[in-house]
């Protein structure tokens, strides 16, 4: 996977029980539709909870993270599937 580490704009749904699901995001002037969330996990950065999502558009796998304190999304990594 290639490390990116850039802030991105994300459209997400927030459901019961603090369920977060990325729906689409904008990166390098492209809007990428999330076809599937393949894996999700949480970790802590100090006292801040970070939510991580491995998502795919059907061709590429992206790792997105959501910072619960700053409310910012970051595109952490990208892996093109061959």
N, C-alpha and C positions, 0 to 999 in steps of 0.2 A: 504494500500500500504506500502511496505517496502522501507525505505529510503536507497539509495545506495551511491550517491554522488561521483561517479568515472568518471574520464576522459575516453572517448572511442573514437575510430576511426570510422568515419561515412562516407559512400558514399552517397552523396546527389546531387539532381539536383537543379540548380539555374535558374529560369526562369524570364520572363519579370515581371517588377513591384516588384522586390525583392522577388519573390515567391521562397521559399525554401521547398524542399520535401526530407526527409530522405528516402533512398532506402534500405540500409542495414547498419549494424554496427557490430563491433567486441567487444565482452565482454567475459571475462574469457576464452580466446582462442577459442570461438565459434563465428561463423558468423551468425547473425540473420537477415533474410530477412524480410523487412517490407511489410506486406500484405496490410495494410491500415493505413492511418493517420486518426484517429478518431476525433481529435480536435486539434486546434492550437491557440495560443495566444501570445501576446507580453507583456513585462513589462520593466521597467527601473530599473537599479541598478546604482544609481548616474546618470551620463550622458551616460551610456552604455545601449544600447538596447539589451534585451535578447529575443530570440525566443524560445518558448516552443512547444513541439509536444507530443501528446499522440498517440502512435502507437501500432499496434498489429501484431503479427506473426500468429494469428489465435488461439493461446492458451494462450498467456500472453500479458498483457498490460504494456507498458514501457513508462516512461516520459523522453524525451530527451530535453536538452536545448542547444542552440547555442549562444555563446557570440560574438556579432558583433565587439567588440574591439580586443579581444585576438584571435578570430577565432577558439576557442576551443569548443568541444562538451562535455557534461556531461550527464551520465545516472543518472537521479535524483532519480527515483523510479521504482519499479517493483511490479506488482500485478498478481499473477497466477489466472486464471479463473477456477472455479470448475465446 
